[in-house]
Amino acid sequence: MTGDLFGLPPLPGLSSCEALVSAAEERLLIAAIDATELAPFRFQGWEGKRLTRSFGHSYDFDRGRLEVGDPMPDWLLPYRERMAGFAGLPAADFVQALLIRYDPGAGIGWHRDRPAFEHVLGLSLGAPAVMRFRRRMAAKFERVAVPLPPRGAYHLTGEARHGWEHSIAAMAETRWSITFRSLASPIGRPANADAPDGNMI
């Protein structure tokens, strides 16, 4: 997946591939996610439409802190290895796995991932989606739209990770995703390391 005719990514720090897993693996992963105990996303008392479950390190939005939870299940580890290989990073660096199910009407608003995390790897399953990016430029926003095809993966780091917000509009069909994150070094970037609008998830 590229952003122009020259094969350059749409944003510095964004890389992607269109088919990290096969169609058969996609079906198995969707079944495994649906067999996991998912719960509505919670943010400071507010409950979202998307269903989630974290393994390893996770961020508790009600308490405002990074926590360590249940270890990643064995079925996730080969895909963590494959996605880390795509990013050219050690699999062991990715200490959090986040499973998400977006049923029709569920999306995710404008945000940056929490500063406690650094590299972000995403695997998209089910219905295709578009990841929208924006950053404020004086009185307006600069915007980029990046397709997320089923079975495709992406890696956010650097400018794409820290300089831009991203979101996904409410889905018309069900989509699943698996996100792996590494920790920032040292544990967590400064609280003001991201843009001042404070939209971080």
Phi, psi and omega in degrees: 000121183230165186260348180205181185291345183266005177079016180274146177293155181298331181224142171300131182095357176250126171229157185204161172220152191272340185212076180283332179233160178277170177297322178294319177294323178301315180298318179295319180293318178299316179297321179293319178296315181294335178278352179274150179285096179267154179218153178302139177298135180242137179220103177049049177091345179269143182245125181269171181279332183284148181258136188221163169204130179253148173230153183072220177290144177211164180251122177271108185284336177286323180266345179069044182206158177278136181226163175251126182245212181294145177294159177296137176293156185300327184293340179277334190298319178297328180282328171299317179298315182293318181290322177296322177297319175302321181277349182072034183230157178293135180301324183296341178293336186268098191260000177230139170236132180237120176262135179224138170242121176256100173283166179309132183095348180265140176211200176216131185284178182296131183194168161242150176296152183304144183297343177296339181256155181242269181290140180235122177245130180235141175238126185257133184227150178084224184294145175293155179216175175234127173268121181262135178243146174210152170215146183283131176235099184059242186267004182220174179256138165272137187230147175220139176245132184235120178293144175242091182286153175304135178077001178274160181231157176220159179228124176251129175206172173054229186297316180297326181282315189255339185263347184233146166275158173221160180204166173227127181294161178305133184281147172269334177230163185290136177228145175240154175214154172236125179241131173248138180230144171262162176276147172293159180236121358292183187304104178084130171286164177305148184301334182260018184289336179263178186298157189286357180287344172077008180277095183226136180229000000 
